[in-house]
Amino acid sequence: MSEVLTQGQIEAYHRDGFLYLENALDSTQLGDLQRDFSQWVDESRARTEPYGNTFDSRRRFDLEPGHSATSPALRRIASPVEISDAYLAAMRSSAALDAVTQLIGPNIEFNNSKINSKQPGAATAVKFHQDFLFQPHSNEDLVAVLFFLDHVDAENGPLIVVPGSHKGPMFEHWHDGTFTGAVDDETAARAKQDGVMVTGPAGSACLMHTRLLHGSEPNLSSSPRTLFIAEYRSEDSIPLQVNHIPSIYEGELVSGLRTGRVRTTSFEMAMPEVPTTASFFDQQAKA
């Protein structure tokens, strides 16, 4: 693994809970990922409801309401690394993974992956949430890498993050006995006010702490916004709940060595609900 981050960038990540990284993918990687995703969008035109199976029999491909052959709205692909050599290779080797080793240590495991896409005119918003509330581990050294497969700007539903929120409270995602996968309305309103957009060209990425409060608005532009999200964990961060996006590659060592040790931090939270459908959008729809 090579060092791609400066000391200033490392300090910024730990201060803010996120880091924008240019050239997280090389041109060949980006082209391969875009090609495979374009093929999946074309295949989705013939579908009218979520389809395809992950190894635990959940739907792999999730369609936004209003999806049609003429206006495809493929919004989520669970664990694309299982069905694409290009996505598997990018998960295993990229400048962003090199950066992750600088942020949380040399011994890194793969946790999960997905594609979140907002096709032009897509109405789906991602409500503010913290990833850790879906996936408790023995410690919080988990980093999600959000690779931009399209140019991301202020108009096509970019990621909105709340700097420094990873150092604050873990907000309840259960409300009135229902796991909504989102914070309460008051917290969301403050997050929207304090949040900043993360934008940039295709091939760049945002590296995000597991406790960072984040969300995004609908894409009402004429340009798509597609993210390949690969999440990594420190090798000594042990899952306390089954993976909400399970994969045959979960736990694969992608950097460093196995220590056989567990490291714990002190926190308290409600155990999340394990999703049974195609994606967490169904959980957030309960809010």
LINKATA-V194506 format. One line per field, one symbol per residue. psi: psi as a letter, one per 20 degrees, with the letter a starting at -180 (. if undefined). A space follows every 50 residues. Layout:
psi: ???
This chain:
psi: pqoiqrhhgghgghghjrppoqlhqrhgggggggghghghgghihjqirq rqprijjqphpppqpiqrhhmqmoipopmiiijphghgghhhorhhhghh hhhjrhopqpfrqrppqorpjpipqoqprphhiimprhrkmppponpoir ppaiiklrppqopiiiiaqoqpippljpoikrrrhghhghghhiqqqorr rpiarpppqhjppraqrqojajproppooppqqqhjoppiqqpimqqijp ipoiqbqphkrppqrprprqprppqiahrihhghii.
